[in-house]
Amino acid sequence: MIKRIEAHDLPECLDVIHKSFMTVAEASGLTKENAPTNGAYIPLKRLEDEFQKGTMMYGLYNQQRIVGFIQLKDKGNHIFELGKLAVLPDYRHNGYGKMLLDYAKKNSH
């Protein structure tokens, strides 16, 4: 199930983002020092600020746990910016990323 994220979900979403982005960061030699804006290292405050500014955020749930995340920023004129597509490593290769993208496309008009 995919549903819109609420403010109280943000810490769990951040955990999903960190764990998901960390696999690529480690494989690429990215660290907090040389890539501080990489999703593996973003602080909760940044996610909270984006939420407060109206960025749409969606979580993909497996039972009661968020295992995937996607965000969309409305740039106006029917243009949306996709951000932070993330699926926990243990849940990859199940089509969850595609489900999140399809959901974002369907709900961005």
Gaussian input, Z-matrix of N, CA and C with variables (Angstrom, degrees):
# hf/3-21g

backbone

0 1
 N
 C     1     B1
 C     2     B2     1     A1
 N     3     B3     2     A2     1     D1
 C     4     B4     3     A3     2     D2
 C     5     B5     4     A4     3     D3
 N     6     B6     5     A5     4     D4
 C     7     B7     6     A6     5     D5
 C     8     B8     7     A7     6     D6
 N     9     B9     8     A8     7     D7
 C    10    B10     9     A9     8     D8
 C    11    B11    10    A10     9     D9
 N    12    B12    11    A11    10    D10
 C    13    B13    12    A12    11    D11
 C    14    B14    13    A13    12    D12
 N    15    B15    14    A14    13    D13
 C    16    B16    15    A15    14    D14
 C    17    B17    16    A16    15    D15
 N    18    B18    17    A17    16    D16
 C    19    B19    18    A18    17    D17
 C    20    B20    19    A19    18    D18
 N    21    B21    20    A20    19    D19
 C    22    B22    21    A21    20    D20
 C    23    B23    22    A22    21    D21
 N    24    B24    23    A23    22    D22
 C    25    B25    24    A24    23    D23
 C    26    B26    25    A25    24    D24
 N    27    B27    26    A26    25    D25
 C    28    B28    27    A27    26    D26
 C    29    B29    28    A28    27    D27
 N    30    B30    29    A29    28    D28
 C    31    B31    30    A30    29    D29
 C    32    B32    31    A31    30    D30
 N    33    B33    32    A32    31    D31
 C    34    B34    33    A33    32    D32
 C    35    B35    34    A34    33    D33
 N    36    B36    35    A35    34    D34
 C    37    B37    36    A36    35    D35
 C    38    B38    37    A37    36    D36
 N    39    B39    38    A38    37    D37
 C    40    B40    39    A39    38    D38
 C    41    B41    40    A40    39    D39
 N    42    B42    41    A41    40    D40
 C    43    B43    42    A42    41    D41
 C    44    B44    43    A43    42    D42
 N    45    B45    44    A44    43    D43
 C    46    B46    45    A45    44    D44
 C    47    B47    46    A46    45    D45
 N    48    B48    47    A47    46    D46
 C    49    B49    48    A48    47    D47
 C    50    B50    49    A49    48    D48
 N    51    B51    50    A50    49    D49
 C    52    B52    51    A51    50    D50
 C    53    B53    52    A52    51    D51
 N    54    B54    53    A53    52    D52
 C    55    B55    54    A54    53    D53
 C    56    B56    55    A55    54    D54
 N    57    B57    56    A56    55    D55
 C    58    B58    57    A57    56    D56
 C    59    B59    58    A58    57    D57
 N    60    B60    59    A59    58    D58
 C    61    B61    60    A60    59    D59
 C    62    B62    61    A61    60    D60
 N    63    B63    62    A62    61    D61
 C    64    B64    63    A63    62    D62
 C    65    B65    64    A64    63    D63
 N    66    B66    65    A65    64    D64
 C    67    B67    66    A66    65    D65
 C    68    B68    67    A67    66    D66
 N    69    B69    68    A68    67    D67
 C    70    B70    69    A69    68    D68
 C    71    B71    70    A70    69    D69
 N    72    B72    71    A71    70    D70
 C    73    B73    72    A72    71    D71
 C    74    B74    73    A73    72    D72
 N    75    B75    74    A74    73    D73
 C    76    B76    75    A75    74    D74
 C    77    B77    76    A76    75    D75
 N    78    B78    77    A77    76    D76
 C    79    B79    78    A78    77    D77
 C    80    B80    79    A79    78    D78
 N    81    B81    80    A80    79    D79
 C    82    B82    81    A81    80    D80
 C    83    B83    82    A82    81    D81
 N    84    B84    83    A83    82    D82
 C    85    B85    84    A84    83    D83
 C    86    B86    85    A85    84    D84
 N    87    B87    86    A86    85    D85
 C    88    B88    87    A87    86    D86
 C    89    B89    88    A88    87    D87
 N    90    B90    89    A89    88    D88
 C    91    B91    90    A90    89    D89
 C    92    B92    91    A91    90    D90
 N    93    B93    92    A92    91    D91
 C    94    B94    93    A93    92    D92
 C    95    B95    94    A94    93    D93
 N    96    B96    95    A95    94    D94
 C    97    B97    96    A96    95    D95
 C    98    B98    97    A97    96    D96
 N    99    B99    98    A98    97    D97
 C   100   B100    99    A99    98    D98
 C   101   B101   100   A100    99    D99
 N   102   B102   101   A101   100   D100
 C   103   B103   102   A102   101   D101
 C   104   B104   103   A103   102   D102
 N   105   B105   104   A104   103   D103
 C   106   B106   105   A105   104   D104
 C   107   B107   106   A106   105   D105
 N   108   B108   107   A107   106   D106
 C   109   B109   108   A108   107   D107
 C   110   B110   109   A109   108   D108
 N   111   B111   110   A110   109   D109
 C   112   B112   111   A111   110   D110
 C   113   B113   112   A112   111   D111
 N   114   B114   113   A113   112   D112
 C   115   B115   114   A114   113   D113
 C   116   B116   115   A115   114   D114
 N   117   B117   116   A116   115   D115
 C   118   B118   117   A117   116   D116
 C   119   B119   118   A118   117   D117
 N   120   B120   119   A119   118   D118
 C   121   B121   120   A120   119   D119
 C   122   B122   121   A121   120   D120
 N   123   B123   122   A122   121   D121
 C   124   B124   123   A123   122   D122
 C   125   B125   124   A124   123   D123
 N   126   B126   125   A125   124   D124
 C   127   B127   126   A126   125   D125
 C   128   B128   127   A127   126   D126
 N   129   B129   128   A128   127   D127
 C   130   B130   129   A129   128   D128
 C   131   B131   130   A130   129   D129
 N   132   B132   131   A131   130   D130
 C   133   B133   132   A132   131   D131
 C   134   B134   133   A133   132   D132
 N   135   B135   134   A134   133   D133
 C   136   B136   135   A135   134   D134
 C   137   B137   136   A136   135   D135
 N   138   B138   137   A137   136   D136
 C   139   B139   138   A138   137   D137
 C   140   B140   139   A139   138   D138
 N   141   B141   140   A140   139   D139
 C   142   B142   141   A141   140   D140
 C   143   B143   142   A142   141   D141
 N   144   B144   143   A143   142   D142
 C   145   B145   144   A144   143   D143
 C   146   B146   145   A145   144   D144
 N   147   B147   146   A146   145   D145
 C   148   B148   147   A147   146   D146
 C   149   B149   148   A148   147   D147
 N   150   B150   149   A149   148   D148
 C   151   B151   150   A150   149   D149
 C   152   B152   151   A151   150   D150
 N   153   B153   152   A152   151   D151
 C   154   B154   153   A153   152   D152
 C   155   B155   154   A154   153   D153
 N   156   B156   155   A155   154   D154
 C   157   B157   156   A156   155   D155
 C   158   B158   157   A157   156   D156
 N   159   B159   158   A158   157   D157
 C   160   B160   159   A159   158   D158
 C   161   B161   160   A160   159   D159
 N   162   B162   161   A161   160   D160
 C   163   B163   162   A162   161   D161
 C   164   B164   163   A163   162   D162
 N   165   B165   164   A164   163   D163
 C   166   B166   165   A165   164   D164
 C   167   B167   166   A166   165   D165
 N   168   B168   167   A167   166   D166
 C   169   B169   168   A168   167   D167
 C   170   B170   169   A169   168   D168
 N   171   B171   170   A170   169   D169
 C   172   B172   171   A171   170   D170
 C   173   B173   172   A172   171   D171
 N   174   B174   173   A173   172   D172
 C   175   B175   174   A174   173   D173
 C   176   B176   175   A175   174   D174
 N   177   B177   176   A176   175   D175
 C   178   B178   177   A177   176   D176
 C   179   B179   178   A178   177   D177
 N   180   B180   179   A179   178   D178
 C   181   B181   180   A180   179   D179
 C   182   B182   181   A181   180   D180
 N   183   B183   182   A182   181   D181
 C   184   B184   183   A183   182   D182
 C   185   B185   184   A184   183   D183
 N   186   B186   185   A185   184   D184
 C   187   B187   186   A186   185   D185
 C   188   B188   187   A187   186   D186
 N   189   B189   188   A188   187   D187
 C   190   B190   189   A189   188   D188
 C   191   B191   190   A190   189   D189
 N   192   B192   191   A191   190   D190
 C   193   B193   192   A192   191   D191
 C   194   B194   193   A193   192   D192
 N   195   B195   194   A194   193   D193
 C   196   B196   195   A195   194   D194
 C   197   B197   196   A196   195   D195
 N   198   B198   197   A197   196   D196
 C   199   B199   198   A198   197   D197
 C   200   B200   199   A199   198   D198
 N   201   B201   200   A200   199   D199
 C   202   B202   201   A201   200   D200
 C   203   B203   202   A202   201   D201
 N   204   B204   203   A203   202   D202
 C   205   B205   204   A204   203   D203
 C   206   B206   205   A205   204   D204
 N   207   B207   206   A206   205   D205
 C   208   B208   207   A207   206   D206
 C   209   B209   208   A208   207   D207
 N   210   B210   209   A209   208   D208
 C   211   B211   210   A210   209   D209
 C   212   B212   211   A211   210   D210
 N   213   B213   212   A212   211   D211
 C   214   B214   213   A213   212   D212
 C   215   B215   214   A214   213   D213
 N   216   B216   215   A215   214   D214
 C   217   B217   216   A216   215   D215
 C   218   B218   217   A217   216   D216
 N   219   B219   218   A218   217   D217
 C   220   B220   219   A219   218   D218
 C   221   B221   220   A220   219   D219
 N   222   B222   221   A221   220   D220
 C   223   B223   222   A222   221   D221
 C   224   B224   223   A223   222   D222
 N   225   B225   224   A224   223   D223
 C   226   B226   225   A225   224   D224
 C   227   B227   226   A226   225   D225
 N   228   B228   227   A227   226   D226
 C   229   B229   228   A228   227   D227
 C   230   B230   229   A229   228   D228
 N   231   B231   230   A230   229   D229
 C   232   B232   231   A231   230   D230
 C   233   B233   232   A232   231   D231
 N   234   B234   233   A233   232   D232
 C   235   B235   234   A234   233   D233
 C   236   B236   235   A235   234   D234
 N   237   B237   236   A236   235   D235
 C   238   B238   237   A237   236   D236
 C   239   B239   238   A238   237   D237
 N   240   B240   239   A239   238   D238
 C   241   B241   240   A240   239   D239
 C   242   B242   241   A241   240   D240
 N   243   B243   242   A242   241   D241
 C   244   B244   243   A243   242   D242
 C   245   B245   244   A244   243   D243
 N   246   B246   245   A245   244   D244
 C   247   B247   246   A246   245   D245
 C   248   B248   247   A247   246   D246
 N   249   B249   248   A248   247   D247
 C   250   B250   249   A249   248   D248
 C   251   B251   250   A250   249   D249
 N   252   B252   251   A251   250   D250
 C   253   B253   252   A252   251   D251
 C   254   B254   253   A253   252   D252
 N   255   B255   254   A254   253   D253
 C   256   B256   255   A255   254   D254
 C   257   B257   256   A256   255   D255
 N   258   B258   257   A257   256   D256
 C   259   B259   258   A258   257   D257
 C   260   B260   259   A259   258   D258
 N   261   B261   260   A260   259   D259
 C   262   B262   261   A261   260   D260
 C   263   B263   262   A262   261   D261
 N   264   B264   263   A263   262   D262
 C   265   B265   264   A264   263   D263
 C   266   B266   265   A265   264   D264
 N   267   B267   266   A266   265   D265
 C   268   B268   267   A267   266   D266
 C   269   B269   268   A268   267   D267
 N   270   B270   269   A269   268   D268
 C   271   B271   270   A270   269   D269
 C   272   B272   271   A271   270   D270
 N   273   B273   272   A272   271   D271
 C   274   B274   273   A273   272   D272
 C   275   B275   274   A274   273   D273
 N   276   B276   275   A275   274   D274
 C   277   B277   276   A276   275   D275
 C   278   B278   277   A277   276   D276
 N   279   B279   278   A278   277   D277
 C   280   B280   279   A279   278   D278
 C   281   B281   280   A280   279   D279
 N   282   B282   281   A281   280   D280
 C   283   B283   282   A282   281   D281
 C   284   B284   283   A283   282   D282
 N   285   B285   284   A284   283   D283
 C   286   B286   285   A285   284   D284
 C   287   B287   286   A286   285   D285
 N   288   B288   287   A287   286   D286
 C   289   B289   288   A288   287   D287
 C   290   B290   289   A289   288   D288
 N   291   B291   290   A290   289   D289
 C   292   B292   291   A291   290   D290
 C   293   B293   292   A292   291   D291
 N   294   B294   293   A293   292   D292
 C   295   B295   294   A294   293   D293
 C   296   B296   295   A295   294   D294
 N   297   B297   296   A296   295   D295
 C   298   B298   297   A297   296   D296
 C   299   B299   298   A298   297   D297
 N   300   B300   299   A299   298   D298
 C   301   B301   300   A300   299   D299
 C   302   B302   301   A301   300   D300
 N   303   B303   302   A302   301   D301
 C   304   B304   303   A303   302   D302
 C   305   B305   304   A304   303   D303
 N   306   B306   305   A305   304   D304
 C   307   B307   306   A306   305   D305
 C   308   B308   307   A307   306   D306
 N   309   B309   308   A308   307   D307
 C   310   B310   309   A309   308   D308
 C   311   B311   310   A310   309   D309
 N   312   B312   311   A311   310   D310
 C   313   B313   312   A312   311   D311
 C   314   B314   313   A313   312   D312
 N   315   B315   314   A314   313   D313
 C   316   B316   315   A315   314   D314
 C   317   B317   316   A316   315   D315
 N   318   B318   317   A317   316   D316
 C   319   B319   318   A318   317   D317
 C   320   B320   319   A319   318   D318
 N   321   B321   320   A320   319   D319
 C   322   B322   321   A321   320   D320
 C   323   B323   322   A322   321   D321
 N   324   B324   323   A323   322   D322
 C   325   B325   324   A324   323   D323
 C   326   B326   325   A325   324   D324

   B1=1.4391
   B2=1.5334
   B3=1.3037
   B4=1.4649
   B5=1.5201
   B6=1.3286
   B7=1.4603
   B8=1.5216
   B9=1.3140
   B10=1.4595
   B11=1.5212
   B12=1.3099
   B13=1.4550
   B14=1.5242
   B15=1.3309
   B16=1.4534
   B17=1.5307
   B18=1.3116
   B19=1.4680
   B20=1.5269
   B21=1.3238
   B22=1.4694
   B23=1.5298
   B24=1.3404
   B25=1.4724
   B26=1.5302
   B27=1.3278
   B28=1.4637
   B29=1.5275
   B30=1.3351
   B31=1.4687
   B32=1.5300
   B33=1.3285
   B34=1.4643
   B35=1.5277
   B36=1.3163
   B37=1.4639
   B38=1.5244
   B39=1.3174
   B40=1.4606
   B41=1.5214
   B42=1.3082
   B43=1.4572
   B44=1.5330
   B45=1.3315
   B46=1.4666
   B47=1.5309
   B48=1.3236
   B49=1.4733
   B50=1.5233
   B51=1.3247
   B52=1.4662
   B53=1.5262
   B54=1.3198
   B55=1.4658
   B56=1.5217
   B57=1.3124
   B58=1.4628
   B59=1.5249
   B60=1.3188
   B61=1.4588
   B62=1.5298
   B63=1.3231
   B64=1.4625
   B65=1.5237
   B66=1.3108
   B67=1.4608
   B68=1.5320
   B69=1.3140
   B70=1.4654
   B71=1.5303
   B72=1.3201
   B73=1.4658
   B74=1.5287
   B75=1.3213
   B76=1.4605
   B77=1.5214
   B78=1.3299
   B79=1.4660
   B80=1.5249
   B81=1.3306
   B82=1.4706
   B83=1.5244
   B84=1.3078
   B85=1.4609
   B86=1.5161
   B87=1.3256
   B88=1.4615
   B89=1.5193
   B90=1.3081
   B91=1.4668
   B92=1.5226
   B93=1.3158
   B94=1.4627
   B95=1.5282
   B96=1.3122
   B97=1.4668
   B98=1.5301
   B99=1.3345
   B100=1.4696
   B101=1.5281
   B102=1.3245
   B103=1.4683
   B104=1.5303
   B105=1.3300
   B106=1.4705
   B107=1.5273
   B108=1.3263
   B109=1.4612
   B110=1.5274
   B111=1.3263
   B112=1.4603
   B113=1.5225
   B114=1.3184
   B115=1.4558
   B116=1.5148
   B117=1.3203
   B118=1.4673
   B119=1.5205
   B120=1.3260
   B121=1.4623
   B122=1.5260
   B123=1.3167
   B124=1.4675
   B125=1.5244
   B126=1.3188
   B127=1.4659
   B128=1.5361
   B129=1.3091
   B130=1.4643
   B131=1.5244
   B132=1.3082
   B133=1.4721
   B134=1.5270
   B135=1.3234
   B136=1.4670
   B137=1.5331
   B138=1.3215
   B139=1.4582
   B140=1.5287
   B141=1.3243
   B142=1.4631
   B143=1.5250
   B144=1.3242
   B145=1.4701
   B146=1.5244
   B147=1.3246
   B148=1.4674
   B149=1.5286
   B150=1.3177
   B151=1.4701
   B152=1.5251
   B153=1.3318
   B154=1.4659
   B155=1.5224
   B156=1.3286
   B157=1.4658
   B158=1.5249
   B159=1.3266
   B160=1.4541
   B161=1.5107
   B162=1.3225
   B163=1.4573
   B164=1.5273
   B165=1.3270
   B166=1.4633
   B167=1.5220
   B168=1.3124
   B169=1.4565
   B170=1.5184
   B171=1.3371
   B172=1.4602
   B173=1.5207
   B174=1.3200
   B175=1.4560
   B176=1.5122
   B177=1.3192
   B178=1.4512
   B179=1.5297
   B180=1.3061
   B181=1.4553
   B182=1.5202
   B183=1.3243
   B184=1.4557
   B185=1.5219
   B186=1.3048
   B187=1.4554
   B188=1.5336
   B189=1.3111
   B190=1.4681
   B191=1.5228
   B192=1.3181
   B193=1.4611
   B194=1.5309
   B195=1.3227
   B196=1.4651
   B197=1.5301
   B198=1.3311
   B199=1.4642
   B200=1.5238
   B201=1.3404
   B202=1.4591
   B203=1.5094
   B204=1.3223
   B205=1.4618
   B206=1.5225
   B207=1.3299
   B208=1.4615
   B209=1.5253
   B210=1.3179
   B211=1.4588
   B212=1.5243
   B213=1.3272
   B214=1.4633
   B215=1.5195
   B216=1.3134
   B217=1.4602
   B218=1.5206
   B219=1.3142
   B220=1.4548
   B221=1.5266
   B222=1.3387
   B223=1.4575
   B224=1.5331
   B225=1.3289
   B226=1.4627
   B227=1.5129
   B228=1.3143
   B229=1.4702
   B230=1.5246
   B231=1.3293
   B232=1.4667
   B233=1.5302
   B234=1.3204
   B235=1.4611
   B236=1.5271
   B237=1.3272
   B238=1.4554
   B239=1.5229
   B240=1.3097
   B241=1.4609
   B242=1.5266
   B243=1.3122
   B244=1.4529
   B245=1.5188
   B246=1.3171
   B247=1.4540
   B248=1.5116
   B249=1.2940
   B250=1.4649
   B251=1.5285
   B252=1.3053
   B253=1.4685
   B254=1.5176
   B255=1.3252
   B256=1.4591
   B257=1.5224
   B258=1.3333
   B259=1.4631
   B260=1.5268
   B261=1.3209
   B262=1.4572
   B263=1.5325
   B264=1.3150
   B265=1.4710
   B266=1.5288
   B267=1.3189
   B268=1.4677
   B269=1.5288
   B270=1.3200
   B271=1.4665
   B272=1.5242
   B273=1.3133
   B274=1.4630
   B275=1.5293
   B276=1.3285
   B277=1.4736
   B278=1.5273
   B279=1.3277
   B280=1.4669
   B281=1.5206
   B282=1.3223
   B283=1.4549
   B284=1.5195
   B285=1.3392
   B286=1.4549
   B287=1.5244
   B288=1.3079
   B289=1.4631
   B290=1.5193
   B291=1.3248
   B292=1.4693
   B293=1.5265
   B294=1.3297
   B295=1.4652
   B296=1.5270
   B297=1.3275
   B298=1.4680
   B299=1.5271
   B300=1.3328
   B301=1.4750
   B302=1.5223
   B303=1.3245
   B304=1.4659
   B305=1.5255
   B306=1.3215
   B307=1.4538
   B308=1.5341
   B309=1.3104
   B310=1.4785
   B311=1.5257
   B312=1.3228
   B313=1.4719
   B314=1.5334
   B315=1.3075
   B316=1.4626
   B317=1.5214
   B318=1.3269
   B319=1.4634
   B320=1.5188
   B321=1.3122
   B322=1.4736
   B323=1.5332
   B324=1.2933
   B325=1.4750
   B326=1.4892
   A1=108.85
   A2=116.12
   A3=122.21
   A4=107.44
   A5=115.03
   A6=117.90
   A7=110.18
   A8=114.48
   A9=121.65
   A10=109.96
   A11=115.25
   A12=121.90
   A13=109.89
   A14=115.44
   A15=122.02
   A16=108.12
   A17=116.87
   A18=121.55
   A19=112.44
   A20=117.32
   A21=119.26
   A22=112.87
   A23=117.69
   A24=122.40
   A25=112.76
   A26=117.54
   A27=120.36
   A28=114.66
   A29=121.00
   A30=118.31
   A31=113.09
   A32=117.45
   A33=120.02
   A34=110.89
   A35=117.02
   A36=121.04
   A37=110.89
   A38=115.77
   A39=119.68
   A40=110.57
   A41=117.54
   A42=121.18
   A43=110.66
   A44=116.85
   A45=121.26
   A46=110.05
   A47=117.28
   A48=121.40
   A49=110.11
   A50=117.44
   A51=120.77
   A52=111.55
   A53=117.02
   A54=120.77
   A55=111.82
   A56=116.87
   A57=120.96
   A58=112.03
   A59=116.55
   A60=120.85
   A61=112.09
   A62=117.06
   A63=120.64
   A64=111.88
   A65=118.57
   A66=119.90
   A67=110.85
   A68=117.01
   A69=121.30
   A70=110.10
   A71=116.81
   A72=120.39
   A73=110.39
   A74=116.67
   A75=119.90
   A76=111.42
   A77=117.18
   A78=121.05
   A79=112.06
   A80=116.48
   A81=121.43
   A82=113.32
   A83=117.37
   A84=120.31
   A85=113.88
   A86=116.66
   A87=120.31
   A88=109.52
   A89=115.88
   A90=121.76
   A91=108.86
   A92=115.19
   A93=120.17
   A94=110.21
   A95=116.35
   A96=120.64
   A97=112.45
   A98=118.20
   A99=119.48
   A100=113.66
   A101=117.87
   A102=120.84
   A103=110.20
   A104=117.38
   A105=120.33
   A106=114.85
   A107=118.36
   A108=119.62
   A109=112.68
   A110=117.39
   A111=120.54
   A112=109.15
   A113=116.39
   A114=121.36
   A115=114.62
   A116=117.44
   A117=120.97
   A118=112.14
   A119=116.27
   A120=119.95
   A121=115.06
   A122=118.55
   A123=118.31
   A124=111.19
   A125=116.59
   A126=119.94
   A127=111.33
   A128=115.25
   A129=121.19
   A130=110.93
   A131=117.35
   A132=121.75
   A133=111.48
   A134=117.01
   A135=119.98
   A136=110.96
   A137=116.51
   A138=120.05
   A139=110.47
   A140=116.74
   A141=121.10
   A142=110.99
   A143=117.21
   A144=120.74
   A145=111.19
   A146=117.07
   A147=120.90
   A148=110.37
   A149=116.28
   A150=121.40
   A151=110.27
   A152=116.72
   A153=121.81
   A154=112.44
   A155=117.04
   A156=121.53
   A157=112.31
   A158=117.11
   A159=120.32
   A160=116.13
   A161=117.50
   A162=119.21
   A163=108.27
   A164=116.18
   A165=121.12
   A166=108.12
   A167=116.33
   A168=122.07
   A169=108.88
   A170=115.07
   A171=120.94
   A172=109.48
   A173=115.22
   A174=121.28
   A175=110.40
   A176=115.32
   A177=121.55
   A178=106.48
   A179=115.45
   A180=121.51
   A181=111.27
   A182=114.48
   A183=122.27
   A184=103.91
   A185=116.36
   A186=123.53
   A187=107.62
   A188=119.85
   A189=121.31
   A190=112.61
   A191=117.72
   A192=122.12
   A193=111.07
   A194=116.46
   A195=120.87
   A196=107.42
   A197=116.06
   A198=120.73
   A199=111.94
   A200=116.30
   A201=121.38
   A202=109.96
   A203=115.28
   A204=120.96
   A205=109.15
   A206=115.25
   A207=121.56
   A208=107.89
   A209=116.19
   A210=118.93
   A211=109.60
   A212=114.49
   A213=122.89
   A214=109.53
   A215=115.15
   A216=120.33
   A217=107.58
   A218=116.08
   A219=121.87
   A220=107.87
   A221=116.17
   A222=121.85
   A223=111.60
   A224=117.37
   A225=121.74
   A226=111.85
   A227=116.08
   A228=122.54
   A229=112.69
   A230=116.83
   A231=123.17
   A232=112.87
   A233=116.46
   A234=122.06
   A235=107.92
   A236=115.54
   A237=121.51
   A238=109.00
   A239=114.63
   A240=121.03
   A241=108.42
   A242=115.82
   A243=122.06
   A244=109.16
   A245=116.93
   A246=119.99
   A247=112.48
   A248=114.90
   A249=124.20
   A250=114.61
   A251=116.85
   A252=119.43
   A253=106.98
   A254=116.68
   A255=120.78
   A256=110.51
   A257=115.51
   A258=122.61
   A259=106.49
   A260=116.84
   A261=120.23
   A262=110.40
   A263=117.31
   A264=120.24
   A265=114.55
   A266=118.81
   A267=121.08
   A268=113.33
   A269=117.62
   A270=121.60
   A271=112.89
   A272=117.34
   A273=121.01
   A274=110.43
   A275=114.10
   A276=122.86
   A277=112.23
   A278=115.43
   A279=121.74
   A280=111.26
   A281=117.59
   A282=121.21
   A283=114.20
   A284=117.92
   A285=120.41
   A286=112.59
   A287=117.41
   A288=120.21
   A289=110.93
   A290=116.02
   A291=120.75
   A292=110.62
   A293=116.77
   A294=119.85
   A295=110.49
   A296=116.70
   A297=120.65
   A298=111.24
   A299=116.92
   A300=120.20
   A301=111.07
   A302=116.78
   A303=120.07
   A304=110.90
   A305=116.72
   A306=121.51
   A307=110.21
   A308=115.99
   A309=120.89
   A310=109.97
   A311=117.18
   A312=120.51
   A313=110.70
   A314=115.87
   A315=121.03
   A316=111.97
   A317=117.63
   A318=121.29
   A319=113.41
   A320=118.04
   A321=120.45
   A322=110.79
   A323=115.78
   A324=119.18
   A325=111.72
   D1=139.21
   D2=176.50
   D3=-115.27
   D4=133.01
   D5=176.79
   D6=-145.95
   D7=161.57
   D8=-179.38
   D9=-66.54
   D10=138.64
   D11=-179.11
   D12=-78.82
   D13=141.87
   D14=174.10
   D15=-108.66
   D16=164.13
   D17=-175.19
   D18=-54.11
   D19=-39.56
   D20=-177.79
   D21=-69.71
   D22=-13.25
   D23=178.39
   D24=-85.01
   D25=-12.75
   D26=-171.51
   D27=-58.65
   D28=-41.79
   D29=177.58
   D30=-60.22
   D31=-40.18
   D32=177.77
   D33=-67.08
   D34=-37.89
   D35=176.61
   D36=-63.08
   D37=-42.05
   D38=179.31
   D39=-61.71
   D40=-39.11
   D41=177.35
   D42=-61.27
   D43=-43.06
   D44=177.44
   D45=-62.27
   D46=-45.23
   D47=179.50
   D48=-61.41
   D49=-49.56
   D50=-179.04
   D51=-57.91
   D52=-50.85
   D53=-177.57
   D54=-65.05
   D55=-37.35
   D56=-178.60
   D57=-70.81
   D58=-44.89
   D59=-178.40
   D60=-75.33
   D61=-23.58
   D62=-177.24
   D63=-63.72
   D64=-33.92
   D65=-179.14
   D66=-61.14
   D67=-41.65
   D68=178.75
   D69=-74.00
   D70=-40.08
   D71=179.49
   D72=-59.27
   D73=-46.99
   D74=-179.56
   D75=-64.56
   D76=-42.81
   D77=-179.61
   D78=-65.72
   D79=-27.21
   D80=-176.88
   D81=-99.79
   D82=-0.53
   D83=-179.10
   D84=73.96
   D85=23.57
   D86=178.91
   D87=-84.23
   D88=137.60
   D89=178.58
   D90=-127.81
   D91=171.50
   D92=177.00
   D93=-62.39
   D94=-30.00
   D95=-178.87
   D96=-76.51
   D97=-41.73
   D98=-176.33
   D99=-96.31
   D100=-8.03
   D101=178.39
   D102=-149.29
   D103=60.99
   D104=-173.75
   D105=-64.27
   D106=-19.61
   D107=-179.77
   D108=-92.54
   D109=-2.23
   D110=176.68
   D111=-62.00
   D112=144.92
   D113=-178.38
   D114=-55.66
   D115=-24.92
   D116=179.55
   D117=-65.32
   D118=-18.85
   D119=-171.96
   D120=-124.15
   D121=2.49
   D122=-175.90
   D123=-66.77
   D124=144.43
   D125=178.62
   D126=-83.88
   D127=158.93
   D128=178.30
   D129=-56.90
   D130=-38.01
   D131=-178.82
   D132=-55.44
   D133=-40.40
   D134=-179.77
   D135=-64.98
   D136=-42.46
   D137=178.25
   D138=-65.34
   D139=-41.19
   D140=177.66
   D141=-62.63
   D142=-41.75
   D143=178.59
   D144=-62.34
   D145=-43.54
   D146=178.75
   D147=-62.76
   D148=-41.03
   D149=178.17
   D150=-61.40
   D151=-46.27
   D152=-179.41
   D153=-63.64
   D154=-29.40
   D155=179.22
   D156=-81.11
   D157=-0.21
   D158=175.83
   D159=97.19
   D160=7.91
   D161=176.47
   D162=-61.83
   D163=129.86
   D164=179.44
   D165=-78.41
   D166=131.66
   D167=-178.98
   D168=-130.09
   D169=137.03
   D170=-177.73
   D171=-130.85
   D172=143.02
   D173=177.13
   D174=-117.36
   D175=141.36
   D176=173.11
   D177=-99.62
   D178=123.58
   D179=-174.43
   D180=-105.05
   D181=137.91
   D182=168.77
   D183=-114.77
   D184=107.01
   D185=-168.74
   D186=59.18
   D187=-118.61
   D188=-178.23
   D189=-101.69
   D190=5.90
   D191=-173.78
   D192=-106.00
   D193=135.51
   D194=174.45
   D195=-78.45
   D196=122.07
   D197=-179.30
   D198=-118.55
   D199=-8.53
   D200=178.92
   D201=-146.55
   D202=156.20
   D203=-174.45
   D204=-149.77
   D205=147.21
   D206=173.54
   D207=-152.26
   D208=149.58
   D209=175.60
   D210=-133.11
   D211=152.12
   D212=179.41
   D213=-133.40
   D214=132.35
   D215=174.26
   D216=-109.85
   D217=128.31
   D218=177.43
   D219=-79.62
   D220=113.92
   D221=-178.62
   D222=-95.72
   D223=1.45
   D224=-178.73
   D225=89.92
   D226=163.31
   D227=179.04
   D228=53.11
   D229=38.13
   D230=178.50
   D231=62.26
   D232=29.02
   D233=177.18
   D234=-112.55
   D235=129.66
   D236=179.85
   D237=-125.27
   D238=142.74
   D239=177.23
   D240=-103.37
   D241=123.66
   D242=178.51
   D243=-83.70
   D244=138.10
   D245=178.36
   D246=-144.25
   D247=151.85
   D248=170.90
   D249=49.79
   D250=47.11
   D251=171.73
   D252=-68.00
   D253=119.68
   D254=-174.92
   D255=-143.25
   D256=138.05
   D257=172.90
   D258=-133.86
   D259=130.93
   D260=179.23
   D261=-55.04
   D262=140.88
   D263=-176.93
   D264=-52.09
   D265=-39.86
   D266=-179.00
   D267=-69.44
   D268=-11.61
   D269=-177.79
   D270=-111.66
   D271=6.62
   D272=-179.70
   D273=-74.61
   D274=163.12
   D275=178.50
   D276=67.81
   D277=28.66
   D278=175.82
   D279=-120.70
   D280=7.55
   D281=-179.66
   D282=84.00
   D283=8.99
   D284=-176.44
   D285=-68.70
   D286=-37.37
   D287=177.28
   D288=-60.99
   D289=-44.41
   D290=177.97
   D291=-63.72
   D292=-40.31
   D293=177.91
   D294=-59.54
   D295=-43.55
   D296=179.11
   D297=-64.55
   D298=-43.32
   D299=178.32
   D300=-63.06
   D301=-45.32
   D302=179.56
   D303=-61.56
   D304=-40.87
   D305=179.03
   D306=-63.72
   D307=-43.32
   D308=179.82
   D309=-62.21
   D310=-44.15
   D311=179.16
   D312=-61.36
   D313=-43.88
   D314=-177.93
   D315=-66.26
   D316=-32.45
   D317=-173.43
   D318=-104.58
   D319=15.49
   D320=-178.94
   D321=-114.65
   D322=54.09
   D323=175.52
   D324=-138.35

